[in-house]
Amino acid sequence: MATQKLYAGAKLREMRTRLSLTQKDFAAKLGVSLPYLNQMENNNRPVSTTVVLALAQEFGLDVTELSTGDSERLVSDMREALADPVFSDIMPPVADLRLTASNAPAFARAFLELHRSYRQTHERLASLDEALGREDARLQSSPWDEVRDFFHYCDNYIDAVDRAAENFAGKGAATQDIRSLAMASLTSRGIVVALVDMQPLRQFDTDRKILRLSSRATPQTQVFQLLLQLALLTQDKLIEATLDLARFHSPAARDIAKIGLANYFAGAALMPYGAFLAAAQDCRHDLERLSLQFGASIEQVAHRLSTMQRPGAKGIPFFFVRVDQAGTITKRHSATRLQFARFGGACPLWNVHQAFETPGRFLRQLAETPDGVKYISLARDVSKPGGSFGAPVRRYAIALGCDVRHAGSLVYADDLDVSRTGTFEPIGISCRICERKSCHQRSVPPLERKLTINENERGVLPYQVS
């Protein structure tokens, strides 16, 4: 497969503006002509290897920042939005979508927001009899989706919050002391921490300064909730400043994002970036060993691995996803080219759906997406008991994976044959935008292909994809 050319005009312009350089001065420092720079900034030419080296040498740029990750996400999201039946047979060529994502990312996001609003309007109209006469029936964008997209397009890494959490934990501190450190910090503020037999995980009485934690929760959850409350009390200015920069459209989205950033701080304090990255590399990303070393759950460790994207000290780019038993994605992030279904069901051939059948076991899968990229994926069920007899058990499955190029850095790949094409299972994002012709699990036809119907022949599918 041919190497994809690097078009990064928007990032070049952004960097030049940040440095307060004219095109002429910027071109001189990069050793290229003014017309050549102009063509690169307008994505009429790809960024050459010479320019990439000059950016690294002249400005100390981490060249991975020029990657097309954001563009690929936008392309994937637009393709899936355009797979909505409302667009009928309208599907622009992928090349056009890539140009839009590279040259006009704001327009691409506006289109996705418009489509999301359309879907919400459609869903409201489907239950109009319930909505009539209610004051809160007006159209609003989903705050959950807005917050999810915020983290998605930040590569799930929030630098200021991450570094603040690392500074609190102490870069060289023993991870098992984090509970004592959090308790001492809260006590110094006059806050009493009490373990109580209750259903909620955490309750903070602001008037009496009493923090109640559920004694039914696991020790990992208790520590996480301690750190979360600490973040809300001690990092309010930093979190509010981050929220100001995000410019959410609704107060609800801002409130949800605030909890999300406090959660981020808790995870980053429990697993400080430098210490966690070194430990992950040392044990070759063994989730169980990392869980024991940092006193975190398997899910917390997997999620933290997906955030290791600090400029200049990046870990393996992982994707991370959590699904429920109905296949609904409740958490998702991808620092890879793999994207998840946003407007429909996920691919049933993905091993994350099989994890419910084998509780307590890690499932491994070598998979290939229609664009030819190969991945190694790890899946496992995670149950969250209610803490008492008869209390409902919440069951999810998580998946963590990366490009197969990094297989040597994963203990889970040791006995897998990653060199043979036949060992990779074909998976996709969703059926409507999957171009595979003969998938035995296809639920609906691909939008971009014509179908042939033969009344005298019936194969696995009732049609043939041309």
Secondary structure as GFF3:
##gff-version 3
##sequence-region A 1 466
A	DSSP	alpha_helix	9	18	.	.	.	ID=ss1
A	DSSP	alpha_helix	23	30	.	.	.	ID=ss2
A	DSSP	alpha_helix	34	41	.	.	.	ID=ss3
A	DSSP	alpha_helix	49	59	.	.	.	ID=ss4
A	DSSP	three_ten_helix	63	66	.	.	.	ID=ss5
A	DSSP	alpha_helix	69	82	.	.	.	ID=ss6
A	DSSP	three_ten_helix	85	87	.	.	.	ID=ss7
A	DSSP	alpha_helix	94	103	.	.	.	ID=ss8
A	DSSP	alpha_helix	105	126	.	.	.	ID=ss9
A	DSSP	alpha_helix	128	131	.	.	.	ID=ss10
A	DSSP	three_ten_helix	135	137	.	.	.	ID=ss11
A	DSSP	alpha_helix	143	153	.	.	.	ID=ss12
A	DSSP	alpha_helix	159	169	.	.	.	ID=ss13
A	DSSP	three_ten_helix	175	177	.	.	.	ID=ss14
A	DSSP	alpha_helix	178	187	.	.	.	ID=ss15
A	DSSP	beta_strand	192	196	.	.	.	ID=ss16
A	DSSP	beta_strand	202	205	.	.	.	ID=ss17
A	DSSP	beta_strand	210	214	.	.	.	ID=ss18
A	DSSP	alpha_helix	219	234	.	.	.	ID=ss19
A	DSSP	alpha_helix	236	246	.	.	.	ID=ss20
A	DSSP	alpha_helix	251	270	.	.	.	ID=ss21
A	DSSP	alpha_helix	273	282	.	.	.	ID=ss22
A	DSSP	alpha_helix	287	294	.	.	.	ID=ss23
A	DSSP	alpha_helix	298	305	.	.	.	ID=ss24
A	DSSP	beta_strand	318	324	.	.	.	ID=ss25
A	DSSP	beta_strand	329	334	.	.	.	ID=ss26
A	DSSP	three_ten_helix	351	353	.	.	.	ID=ss27
A	DSSP	three_ten_helix	355	357	.	.	.	ID=ss28
A	DSSP	beta_strand	363	368	.	.	.	ID=ss29
A	DSSP	beta_strand	374	384	.	.	.	ID=ss30
A	DSSP	beta_strand	394	403	.	.	.	ID=ss31
A	DSSP	three_ten_helix	404	409	.	.	.	ID=ss32
A	DSSP	three_ten_helix	411	413	.	.	.	ID=ss33
A	DSSP	three_ten_helix	421	423	.	.	.	ID=ss34
A	DSSP	beta_strand	425	426	.	.	.	ID=ss35
A	DSSP	three_ten_helix	431	433	.	.	.	ID=ss36
A	DSSP	beta_strand	451	452	.	.	.	ID=ss37
A	DSSP	beta_strand	464	465	.	.	.	ID=ss38
###
